[in-house]
């Protein structure tokens, strides 16, 4: 439980860092009202989605490194594969943790659900900011 909680704190820090960078970028991109063409608005949304994707990859990678460090999974590719499948809650089950570590996998799945909820809220904030402010002028 301690390791799972630590990993959740690490992924929260990663997500918060990317959110802060994303919001700063959004502020810079939307500062000038007259520059908001449909293509510019689309670019801001795509850029935001890509930033969230990179954050998610880093978070899943952090979990993969934890599995490797603990000896729960051997090999970077299987650890990353397991981590992404677990973080996204797909859970194929073709790579599994040993009984001593399987609770940690559950922590990662819960962490992924929370991060995806947060990501959804961020995307909605970006879309609202980019499109609503242009419609009101």
N, C-alpha and C positions, 0 to 999 in steps of 0.2 A: 504494500500500500504506500509505503514511503517513496519507493522508486516511481510508482505511478503518479503520485502527487507531484514529485519533482519534475517529471516529464511534462505534466500538465502545466506547471508553472513556466517551464522553458518554452513550450509551444505558445502559451499565452503571451509571453514576452516577444516572441517572434511575430505573432499576429498583431500585437499592439504596435510594434515598430513599423511594420508594413502599413498598418492603418494610418499611422501618423504621417508617414511619407506620402501615402496615397491622398490624404486630405490636403496636405500642403501642395501637392501637384495639382489637385483639383482646384484649389484656391487660385493658384497661378494661372491655370488654363482658362478659368472662367471669370477672371478679373475684368477683362475688357468686354463689355456687352456687345459691341459692334462686330467683334471677331467670332461670334458664335454662329458659324454656318452649320448646316446639317452635317457636313463631313467632320467639322471640328467637334461637334457634340458626339458623333459616333466614335471618333478617335479617343476621346476622353473615357468613354465607357469601355471600349476595347482595352485601353491601357490599364484601366482599373481592374478589369477581369484578369489580365495577364499578371498584374502585381499580386493579386490574390492567389493565382495559380502557383506562382513562384514561392509565395509564403507557405502554401500547402505542401509543396514539394520539400521545402526545407524542414517543415515540421515532421513530415513522414520520414525524412532522412534522419532527423534527430532520434526518432524512435528506433529506426533501423540500427543506428550506431549503438544505442542502448542495448538492443538485443545482442549485437555482436560483442560488446564489452562484457555483458553478463554471461556470455556463452550459451544464450538461449537458442540462438540460431547460428549456424556456421556459414560464412560466406556472405559477402555484401549483396550480391544479386538476390539470393533467397530472402535475406533480411529486409531489403528494400521492397521486394515484391510483397512479402507478408505484411509489411508495415502499410503500404499503400492500400492493399486489399482490406486491411483491418481499419485503417483510418477513415476510409470511405464507406465503411460498414458493408462492403460487398460480401466479404467472408467466404471465399470459395472453399476453403478447407483442404486444399491440396498441400499446403505447407502449414504445419501446426506447431504450437509450442509444446514442450514437455509439460506434464502435469504441474511441476513446481513453478512454472512461469505463466501458465495460461490465464491466471487472474490479471496479469500485466497486459495481456492482449485485450481483455475486457476494458481495462482502463483506457487503452488507446482508442477503442471503438467509441467509448463515451466522449473522450476528448475530441475525436473527429466530428461527432454529431454537434457538439458545442461550437467548434470552429466553423463548421459549415453554416450553422445558424447565424453566427456572427458575420460570416462572409456574405450571406444573403442580405442581412441588414445593411451592410456596407454598400453592396451593389444598389440596393433600393435608395439609399441616401444619395449616391452619385447620380443615378437616373433622375431622381426628384430634383436635385440641385441643377443638373445640366438642362433638363427639359422644362421643368416648371418655371424657372427664372426666365427662360427665353420666350415662353408663351405669355408671360405677364407684361411684356413690354410692348 
